[in-house]
Amino acid sequence: MVKVFVKENFFVLLFMTVTIIAGIMLIFSVSEDQIPYKEITVQEGDSLWSIAKEYNSGQEMKEEDFIMWVQKENRLHSVKILPGDTLVIPIVSHSSHTGGQVAFKGE
């Protein structure tokens, strides 16, 4: 009996499943905090700590949290960065650091 029901209503069940999954994905994507970010190009002598000090001054995020966010969002497996690397950082800066553009995550 269950096999017959599934067979007769396969497309309805498939549609309902896809709709539920899409709805859940939409709810979670809307509820995430949209952290503004900036892309920067690593300069000679830069480190994650110097970037955190430059771009995180006056923000509520601790330097350690800033560095962990940068590592996670840029998929860095260590703290080593090289000149010419492009990094996404979690704030908009008004400093004179070169090579960046303002955007929002997800665009």
C-alpha angles and dihedrals in degrees: 000000000000091000090053092049092050092046094050094044101035096123093045091050091046091050092049092049094049091046093051093048092048090049093051091048091050093050093052095044092051094045095054116103108254101223112196111234140189130210114226134179114231112243129207109285095020120135131176088256094052090046090049091051093047100044102027099053112127093011128121093236116097116236090246091053090047091053092046090050091050091048092049097045093045094042092236114170093194139017092257114118128172133213109270094031114131115225134186112223125192102240143050111248130203092198126116094251107137134226103042141119130195118243141143124249111258098032 
